[in-house]
Amino acid sequence: MGNLDRRAGLTRSGFLLEGITLGWNVVGIIILAIAAVAAGSVALAGFGLDSLIEIGASTVVIWELSGSNEQRQRVGMRLIANAFLLLAVYLAVQSTVVIFLGFHAHPSNLGIIWTGATAVVMFLLAAGKARVGGALQNRVLQTEGKVTLVDGLLATAVVLGLALNASLGWWWADPLAAYVLLIYAAKEGSSALRKPA
């Protein structure tokens, strides 16, 4: 009975972590849209699209946790892997377009504050998902935690890019940092597709 209670508690924790992730990203899409329009920032608009990917990935985990079985885990892993690959494509396109167009966004204090806070929250959520997913031996939750980690890393790259643009005029810093994340996202997505749930 103790193991069943512990598993039920861990499952509730998984739902809570995903609920916080969903809520944060839904609010984030609104804030990022306002900041992106005000600053004319492609990076902020793109980060809003990344939040949509994270919302989709969290929805998959909530679905999988609500009736975990081998079939759901296989489908869940495939959907999460595709979210990683979609994120890699998004980063490649956005970064390349921004660099080649030499697009210069205006400084955005709102963008810096929100993406900085998002980085901290996503890193904490990613750590929680890794711990709970490991305890549950749930690869879907663990893999989605890596999507959350990439979201935190991307938020860090965006906030650094915005800060360097605002302070030094280095408009190219954000898209350059995104290429590093692109490699990580593509690697994790390919790995998740190859491994069985």
N, C-alpha and C positions, 0 to 999 in steps of 0.2 A: 504493500500500500504506500510505503514511503517513497519508492521510486516513481510510482504513478503520480503522487502529489508533487514531487519535484519536477517531473516532466510537464505536468499541467502548469506549474508556476513558471517554468522556463518558456513554455509556449505563450503564456500571457505576456511575458517580458518581450518575446519576439513581436507579438502584435503591437505592444506599446511602442517599441522602437520604430516599427514601420509606420505606426500612426503619427508619431512625432515627425518622422521624415516626410510623410505626405503633407501634413499641415504646414511645415516650414516651407516646403517647395511651392505649395499653392499660394501662400502669402508672398513668397519670393518672386513668383512670376509677375504679380501685380507691381511690386516695388521695382523690380528690374525693368519692366516696361516703362514706368514713369521716368526712371533714371536714364534709360537708354535714349528715350525720345528727347529729354532735356539736354543731354550731352552729345547727342548724335553719335553714340558709341556702338559700333558693331560688336565689340567684345561683350558689352553688357547685354545686348540683344541676343547674342549667341549663348551667353550663360543662362539666359531665360529658357532657351531651347533645351539646354542641358538639364534644366530643372524638370522639363516635361519628360525627358528620358528617365530621370530618377523617379518621378511619379509613376510612370509605367512599370518600372522595375519593382517598386514597393508594392504596387497593386498585385503583381505576380506572386510575391512572397506571401502576402495576406491570403490570396487564393490558395496557395500551396499549404500554408499552415492550417487552414480551416479544414483540411481533410487529407493530411499527409499520407501518401502511399507511393509506391514505386513509379507508377505511371505519371502521377502529378509531379514527382521530382524530376522525371525525365523531361516532361514538357516545360516545367519551370526553369530547368538548367538551360534548355534551348532558348527560351525567351530572354533569360538574363544574358546569355552569350550574345544574342542578337542586339541587346541593348548596348553592350560593350562595343560591338562592331559599329553600330550606328553612331555611338559617341566618337569613335575613331574617325569615321567618315566626316562627321560634323566638324571635328577639330581640324582635319586636313583642309577641308574646303574653306572654312572661316579664316584660318590663319593664312592660307595662301592668298586668298582674295584681299585681305587687309594689307599684307606685305606688298603685293604687286600693285595695288591701287595707291599705296602710300597714304591710307586713310588716317587722318588726324582727328581724333575725338577731342571734345572739350573736357576739361577736368570735371569730375563728378564726386562731390563729397558724399552724397547719398549712396552712390555706387561703391565707394571705398568702405563706408561704414557697413553696408549690408553684406558685401562679399567677404569682408573681414570677419564679421559675426558668423556668416555661413561656414567659413572655413573651420572655425572652432567647433561649431555645432556638428558639422559633418564628421570631423575627426572623432569626436566623442561617440557619435552614433555608430560609426564604423567599428570602433573598438568594442562597443556593446554587442553589435551584431556578430562579430568574430567570436566573442566569448560565449554568447547564448547559442549561436549556431554550432559551435564546437561541442558544447555540452549536450545539445540535442542530436549531434551528429547529422545535422541538416545542411547538406551542401548548397542548397538553394539559398538559404539565409546567409551562409558564409560567403557565397559568391556575390550576392547582392550587396553584402557589406563592403566588398571590394569596389562595387559601383559607387557606393557612398564615399569610400576613400578617394576614388578618382574625382568625385564631385568636390571633396575638400581640397584636393591638390589643385584642381582647376580654379576653385575660388581663390586659393592662395596666389596662383599665377595671375589671375585677373586683377586682384587687389594690388599686387606688386606692379603690374603693368600700368594700372590706373595711377598709382602713387608716383611711379617714375615718369609717367607722362605729365602729371600735375607739377612735379617738382623740377624735373630736368628736361622735359620735352621729349623724352624717349618714347615716341609713339609705337615703335616696333617691339618693345620689350614683351608685351603681352602675347602677341601672336608667336613670337619666337619660343617662349616658355611652353606654349600649347603643343608644340611639336614633340616635346619630351613626353607629355601626357598621352599624345596620340600613339606613340610606340607602346606605352604601358597598356592602354585600353585595347589595342589590337592584339597584343600578346595574351592578355587575360581572356578576351573574347574567343580567340582561337583555342586556347587551352580548355575553356569551359565546354566548347563544342566537341572536343576530342574525348573528354573524360565522361564515363557513365555516371549517372546520378547515384 
